[in-house]
Amino acid sequence: MWFDAIILTEDAPLPITARFSCAMTSPATHATAEGTARYRDRFADRPGHFRQTQGLWLSSIGLGTYLGDPTDAIDKAYTQAIGRAVELGCNVIDTAANYRHQRSERAIGKALKRLLKERIIQRDEIVIATKGGYLPFDRDLPPDRDRYIRETFIDSGLAAPDDIVNGQCLAPRFLRAMVEQSRRNLGVNCIDIFYLHNPESQLRTIGRAAFRERLSAAFDALEEAAADGLIRFYGIATWNGFRVAPTAPDYLSLSDVNALARQERGMKHRCRFIQLPFNLALLEAVTLRNQVVSHEKMAVLEAAAHYGLSVIGSASLLQARLLDQLTEPVREKFNGLTTDAQRCLQFVRSTPGVTTALIGMSHVAHVEENLATAGIAPLTPEEYQAVFA
């Protein structure tokens, strides 16, 4: 299968069109059951830290790369933080093409290159997740944003003007190019999880019927990418979609998502992950019964389990806004932990149905503080319920 894709290089400010043959791509290497179990076994002193899902073992704490200015100094800090996180038992790394104008993906690529070269890890031990949908700039904000978007995405044929809504695009040709670009930035043959990034942002503009058509076409493109060995799984990473009432204009139904995925590939579909904010302030994933499964209302975490979807929690600290905000009675519920960051992480990773709690970590000191949480067993069901008391 051949297709043209735009490669946004660091060396060239304008797009370069390259031609790819999926049939000629090197054999994909990705996270595997054997590899992630091998990684897990090196941290046998971390009770309950690794969770088995989709045939893989994922750490209960994952490193996010959203925050930070697009500077060389932050790039270096992320590269060091990622290396340290992997050394301390974190095998889930999350990013997006538009994070810091592709710099976060490239920082991960540099960290992985060193970790692999020094044989600290093997590729099949690490789960790399990224996102596509928003139009990414390249390293820095361009002097003329409209011109950049027009030349890079529209004139190149990756997207029609009507495909772009609120700076986002779900067009299959665009998504295929983003998969290729992310693979290049990350330095991997195969991306373990590729999310559609906040697709619900289009709903207010194009309406639900048109959105459903676009989502179906996007799923088809990602199924093709999975069949070609370019990605392993895909899913949806949201901010609002799974946390609002069904009457909200940007509401997403897991039933619809599952139906569209099954429409493309039946039960063998690769749509297996969702990501949404969940923390001590944003509790909708467990408290809001906004999903309907077989005529029964239930919260997102329960519905996801019904459909065989793995849930990754983002914004575990609400981008640091929860730090120093916990009351003493709440702090006392988390034995063995000394900081609010650790307590917030413990809450998210202890929530039934959450596989991994993501937290942005661009400094080694934060990595060491946060990963220390993994040395304490997650809350028991009784301890977890007591947090709400």
Secondary structure, 3 states (H helix, E strand, C coil): CEEEEEECCCCCCCCEEEEEEHHHCCCCCCCCHHHHHHHHHCCCCCCCCEEEECCEEEECEEEECCCCCCCHHHHHHHHHHHHHHHHCCCCEEECCCCHHHHHHHHHHHHHHHHHHHCCCCCHHHCEEEEEECECCCCCCCCCCHHHHHHHHHHCCCCCCHHHEECCEECCHHHHHHHHHHHHHHHCCCCEEEEEEECHHHHHHHHCHHHHHHHHHHHHHHHHHHHHCCCEEEEEEECCCCCCCCCCCCCCCCHHHHHHHHHHHHHHHCCEEEEEEECCCCCCHHHHCCCEEECCEEECHHHHHHHCCCEEEEECCCCCCCCCCCCCHHHHCCCCCCCCHHHHHHHHHHCCCCEEEEEEECCCHHHHHHHHHHHHCCCCCHHHHHHHCC
